[in-house]
Every structure is written in C-alpha cells, then in structure tokens.
C-alpha cells in the first residue's frame, strides 16, 4: 500500500525544514500526535534519530517506534517503523516552486505476516482513504506551524 499527498506552503525550504525536522516537538504542531518520546538522539543530524510516537489513528491511540534512515538538510528525510507484521516507510520532501514550496509526504506499508497480508487485501481501500486523510491533516497542521513561525520571524 502506497499513499502520497502534498501541500503548497508559501515559505522557504529552510522555514519548512525547521518545522518538519524538529521531531522532538512534532506533537506541538501535529494535532494527531498525543505523545512523543525520544529514544535515541544522534550526535549530529537527523539520521539515526529514534522516537516513540503515540497518535490517534482510526479512532484509537496507537504507539509506534520510528527512526530516521536517511536525511538531507532542507530537502528530505525518510523514516521506518515495524509493527503488526508490517514494515512502514515514509518520506517528507520539500520541493521549491517559485514563491512557495511543496511539502510532499509519502507512506508505504509492506505486509510481511500472513495475517497482515490478509488484512491488507480485505481493508486496503478503507485504509488507503483513511491514510490519505491522516496525511493531509498532518500536512495542514505543518503548514499552519510553518506560517506561524515565518510570520513571527518577519
């Protein structure tokens, strides 16, 4: 299952990066995140950052451990998680477009266990729709946070 959504933000790559790379405070600007705990902090950069995130998903609280696998400042970072017989991969990418930027969030879930594969077949359409809504809500929250910060810095 793959899902990708995007949002236009009238801000610089640096302003957007400042918000999306501040994982420690993500729960302050993404309304679905209820709690966030840093597990491992790399000496520098984002690669290797590991955290536990509790968020509202499908009407329930879900807690997952996530970590950053790759990152390039002001451009993108990728994350991975494993849960319920699946591997999860996501990416946040910033693309410059004249006077604004586009923030693109991609998500992919790969079922490994037979139960996860069965659930994927049975629930793919519903899960896909819900994931699109969740990602779009996260992107909207991030946009609001970026605009608030860029407004303060003017």
N, C-alpha and C positions, 0 to 999 in steps of 0.2 A: 504494500500500500504506500503510495507516494502522494504527497499533497504539497502544493506551493502557493503562497499568497504574497502579495506585495502592496505597499502603500507609498504614496508620494509624500515627502516631507520637505517643506521649504526651509532647509537648513544645510549646513556644510557637513561633509563626511566626518569631520572632527567632532562636531557637536553631536551627531548621531552616535558615533563610536563611544563618546564619553558616557552616554546613557547605556547602550547595549553591552559594553564591556565591564560595566560596574555590577557584576553578578552579585556581589555581597549585598547590594541594596535593591536588587530587582523586585523584591516584594513591596518596596515602597512606591513603585510606579506601574507594576503589573497587577491589576486587581485580582486575578485568579490565584496568584501565589499567596498562600496563607502564612507560610513559614519557610525560612531558608537558613541552612547551617553550613558553613564552610568546613569541609573535612580535610582537604589538603590545599595548601597555598604554594605555588611555585615561587622560587626566589625572584624571578623576573618574568614579565609577560603573562599571558593567559594560558598557554599550553601546559596541561597538567593540573589545572585548577579542578578540584573535585568538590561537589557540594550535594547536600540532601535538600530536596525541594518538596514541600507539601503544597498541592494546589487542588482547586476544585475542578474535577473532571467528570463529565457525565452525571452530574448531580451529587457526587460523593467526593470526599477528600482522598487523594492518592499521594503517596510519598514515594519518590524515586531518587536514586543516587545517579548523578550525571557528572560527566567530566569533559573537559575541552581537549580535543585531539589535535587540532590544528588552528592556527590563528595568524592573521597578517593585519597589523595595526591599520585602522581606518578603512579596511576592506572587508574582512570576513572572519568568522570563527565557526568551527564545527564542533558538535558535541555528540556524545554517545551515552547510551544507558542500556541496561538489560533488566528485563522484568517479565514475569508471567510467560516464560517460554519465547520471548521475542527480544530481538536487538533493535534498538531505536537509534536513528541518526538524524541530526538536524543541523541546519546551517542558517546563519544570519549573514547576509551580504548587503553591502552598500554600493549602489551604482550612481555615479554623478550624472545628472541630466540638467544642463544649462543652469538655471537659477535654483534648482532644487535637487534632491536626491531621491532615489527609490530604495526603500528598505525591503528586501526580499527574504522571507523565511520559508525554508523547505523542511519537510519532515518525511522520513521514511521508516516504516516498521517492517521488519523481516521476521516472520514466524519461523521458529525452529522446532518446537514440540508439536506432536500430532494434535493436541488439544488446541494450541494456538492457531495452527493451520486450519482446523475445522471452524473455529470461531471467526477466523478471517474470511472464509468462504461464506459463512452464514450472515455475518454482520458487516461486511465490507462497505456496503452503500451507506448504511446509517453511521458507521464510524467515520467514514470519509467526510460526510456532511458535517458531523459534529466537530471533527478536527479542523475543517475549514473555518467554521465559526469561532473556534477557540483561537486559532492562529490570527484571524482577522481582529478579534478582540485584543489580543496581546499587541499586535501592531498598532492598533488605535491608541492603546494605553501608552506605548512607547512614543508615538508621535506627540501625544499631549505632553509627556515628560520632556521631550526634546524642545518643543516650542516654549514650554515654561522656562527651561534653563536658558535657551537662546534669547528669550525676552529679557531675562534678568541681566544677562551679560551685555546688553546693548547700551 
